[in-house]
Each structure stands twice: as structure tokens, then as C-alpha cells.
């Protein structure tokens, strides 16, 4: 899976989890850029992202996520190490 | 099966589209069928995000809709960890149990304050029910290594904390107090020795849960046994240390849907919304094969084959349910004679004809039959669970009657019992003698109706040989009285709810006149069917509670009850009885209750009516009922 494909899939998860009608994200997008992305929905977002990619983030990884790109990178590494 | 709620259908592919349509309808004020559609969505095995979206939609509906067939419930959540994630899941899941739920949260870590402080913001929101969750980590049962004595004092301290919370809540919560059992940690300290070593967290949690159990048995609270549910899926899966550290999420996120259903079913039970009747299909549900084609010798049932034992197992489960008071009915596409043959002639049948209150074998569609079954039992369609191996029949019933619980069945009949019980449709929060008799009673009710249709009313009542037994409230009947007070909706003049502790206080209160009424007739013993409370106010007795079981309607029991109240009132020189009717969504049927009994209307406050009866002028009617005073 390319980074673009991963990003597209995260987009689909996010639009559903945050209950939005439209959403535009890039790897630079952070929580403050997106409506409804708060600490609570973040918890669900992480969980639903893990389920969508069938991966598990470590506590440390989650703590270090600062933007969407960090998530993409973590997922990319996990998928490559399969 | 449990994690993804496999007894429910998988979520529809157009879930999000349906949510959008519903939101648009609500916004436009078009409420027709919105409730049924919300419920139909809730009847799927929804995930976390779907529950969230459904909850949001439900909240908009609850705020906008003026009338609903669902029971509105306001639930307060107190306790350990992040409950904000759980709240929406509870709201959406409650629809599945015929409840329209509103959730009130206390701030993180303020349980005791919220429960005990009269000025707490939590209390100001006046939740009807409160659910208290506890966690071994917040109760500090996993601290550094302790001696045995210190272990015991740790437990004692945790006990006191929970006790103080309970006492605080008892002073003001009207509806009911629910406590979760505490889930033990997965990680052992000594290993198997933890079981007996009282300073192990495992032993401490067990001790604490035993205490909670004692409080529950004493009627002080209702347990939600989350500790047991955690063992169903395994502690290793239930606990997610990463999420605890990250967000104080008390269990793995993937079990939020299951957790919400467990709470939903207990709330259903406590509000009288638990299911009352199991409707069974026959061919390939209670036995293998088709009785009409395969004949008595051809159907698969009973010892001797694995398949036959599996079907026997589901029958035995149905039988056990009947013994605890669940009504059984049959709804099968069959000729009546063929359908009855196994019940009469097959030696391996666990269920007998007597176990089945209503037997519908015909070629009409099943939804129509389910309506007829509910009608003849005088229960709501929403009190039915429908077990059928045929997906097409299940789909038809779901479409026509979304309030009926229709478990999905796995391919293998050996798993039918699990699928039926996993849904928790028959959850109970108490069990008394009357419950066990109930299934018999409904069957007797059907026989009474048969008699009724063949004779005139007066002759029918004579022939029933009704006996009413009157008695003031007493300790023995406390549990049943409290159960009726909290469950009766239809024949209930004021719908006032009291806890078991409040009923206990009423027993000895000289300012109250209390009456419990039992009824039996030639077809059986109905047990307690009526609860009465009057407040003594000098020359007047003012009715506080008058409720009756709908099963005894049309037998002039209410007249006998009034005669008994008048008799007691006369003995104390009372001049007037005052009755009150407080309308609710469910009690329209007793709107004219006092009028029918000869009371005069005193006041009408927009539907809420006050009635008076002159005790001296009252003429005791001649009733075909034998009175016994205990």
C-alpha cells in the first residue's frame, strides 16, 4: 500500500468516525484543523483506524502522533513488516 | 459471537445513508416511522462509530419528538474511567431494548461527591437511574505488595467507599441504583495461589464483589455483572492496558457495544421492558426436519444422534425458561394436527403441550401470528422474542415488527441455545415465587378466555370461582410488591415508583393504609395482582398508588378492592376517599377507572384528574368473588 492509498483510507475512516459530510486531509493535517477531532473522538479514531488496517499501535506511537502523516508512517512501517 | 453481537444482523451497508435520511426527517419534523427506523437500525450489531452516529440522531429525535412508544429513561453514569465514550453507545443500544435513553455524566473522579453532595451538579440533573462502575485500579486494589491483614483493610476501605456512594445515592435516586461488579485483573501475582491469598488483587476483587452481591440480595442495589461478562470474552481480551494508560478507558474499546447491551438489558428488566414470551418455530428449530413431510419417525430429535441432542438442548432451555416464568408460544407454518403430533406422541420431546400457552400452526404470515399471540396473552408485541431457523421468516417479522426481538441463528443447531441467551432478552432483576407461576397463569388465562366466549358474563364469573385474598403490606411480600410498583404501566393510576426500602418503610407507617391483593380461581393461582396505598389525611384517605395486573381485567376485582378499602375506611370513621389519575404514555386504559367505580370528579388539571367518593353513601356491591382476609 502506498502512502497515498493509506492516506485515502484514513480519510474514509475519519469522515465516518467524525460524522462529517466532507473532509479534506493531507499528511500535514492536525487535530486542530478538523471539526470534531477532539480527545474523545481521537480515541475512537485510533481504534477504528487500527481495525481498518488490522494493525495495533503501541502506546508510545499514539503519544507521538502529531499529524496525519505520523499515522500514515506508522501504518506504512507496520504493513511493510508483515 | 459476543464481541460483534452476532445474535443481531450485521450492520446494513447503507447505514450512513439511512442515518442521513433520518436526520433530515427529524429536522423537517416528519416523525412518522422515524422511531421504528431508529429501532430497526439499533437491532443490528453496530460498531463503535455507528453507535455514536445513531446516538446523535436519537438524541435529536428525543429532543424533538413529543410522543414515543419507548420508555424514556434518564441514566446517570458514575465511576471509574472515561465514560464519555460509553455514553453514546448506551443511548443507541437502549433503542434495542425499547428504551429512549438520556445519559448524565459526572466529572471524572467525582463519584462520591456527585452521589453524596445535595448540591452536586450531577444530582441537579435528577437522573432516574444511576449506574456506578468501579475498577480495581481506581479502588487502589493493585497497590504495592501488602501483608494479609493490610489486604483485608484495603478491601474494607474500598467497601466503605462504595458503601458511602450507595448511601448517598439511596437518599435521592428515585428509580434504581445499579452497581457493576469489579473485573479482576488478568495478570496473576502468585498464580493459582491468588485464589486464597487475601492480599492478591484477584482475592480482593472477589471479596468486594461478594459484598456487592450481599447488598444486591438485600435489595439495596441492582447488579450489572460485568465481571462475568469479562470472563465470557476472556480477561486477556477485556482489559486493554494501553487504552487505560492512554485515556483511562476501563476496558478494550471493541467491547463497548457488548458492554452497552449488558447495561441496556438490565435497564430493560428494571423498567419492565424485558421480554416476557418466547415464540418458537417448530421444523428445524425444535426438531430437525419437517414434521409434515418426514412424519413422527422421520424428524431428528433426542438421544442417539448428535443432531438430535442439539435439538433436545434447545427444548430443554425453553423448558427452563418456562420454569422461571417466561411464557412459551408456538408459531409455525404447519397443519395444526401435524404440528401437535410430536408434542403428543414423540417420546423424546422435552416440551409438552402444557408448556405452550398459545399454539399457532397455520399458513398465515408470521408477523400476523405474532400479533395474535401477543393479543391473546394480553402482552405487548414488544414483549416477544421470536426464534426461527428460517432467515426469510425472521426478515419478514423484523420488517413488520421491529420491536420484536429476533435473534439471528448460526448454522449449527448446537449453538441455538447460545444465540438465544446471548441477547439477554429475558434479563431479570429479581425472582420471586410469582414469576415461576407466571407461565402457568398465562396458559390458564387462555383457558378462561375460551370459557368466556362460550357463556354469559355473569355466569362466566360465577363459574370461575374467584377468590381474593386481602392483606396489608408485609415483609414476605416486599419483593413482589416492589416489583409490581416498578413494573406496572397500564393499569396504574399514578405510576409512582418506590424502592424496596421505601416499601419496607410503608409497612409500618401508621399514616398509610396499604393493601396487597392475591387472586386465584379454578384455573390457577395468579398470585399478587394488586397493590394499594392510601395516605390518611384526617377525614379523608387520599390514594397514592392503585395498580393492578391487566391479566385480571373484567373480573370485577377492582370493585372488590374498593369495597375492602371502604370497609377499612369506615372502621376508622373516614368520610371520603380521594382518587387521583395521573396520565402517562401507558395508562390510558384507567382514565375512567374512578368514574366506573362511582367516584365524582372533583378537579381536572389538564388530564390529571381528582375524584371523590362519599364513604357513607357507598353501597357495597354483590360480587361473585369469595373474600379471604389473611
Boltz contact constraints between the chains, C-beta under 6 A:
constraints:
  - contact:
      token1: [A, 16]
      token2: [B, 49]
      max_distance: 6.0
  - contact:
      token1: [A, 17]
      token2: [B, 49]
      max_distance: 6.0
  - contact:
      token1: [A, 19]
      token2: [B, 53]
      max_distance: 6.0
  - contact:
      token1: [A, 40]
      token2: [B, 84]
      max_distance: 6.0
  - contact:
      token1: [A, 43]
      token2: [B, 247]
      max_distance: 6.0
  - contact:
      token1: [A, 44]
      token2: [B, 48]
      max_distance: 6.0
  - contact:
      token1: [A, 47]
      token2: [B, 253]
      max_distance: 6.0
  - contact:
      token1: [A, 48]
      token2: [B, 49]
      max_distance: 6.0
  - contact:
      token1: [A, 59]
      token2: [B, 242]
      max_distance: 6.0
  - contact:
      token1: [A, 59]
      token2: [B, 245]
      max_distance: 6.0
  - contact:
      token1: [A, 59]
      token2: [B, 246]
      max_distance: 6.0
  - contact:
      token1: [A, 62]
      token2: [B, 246]
      max_distance: 6.0
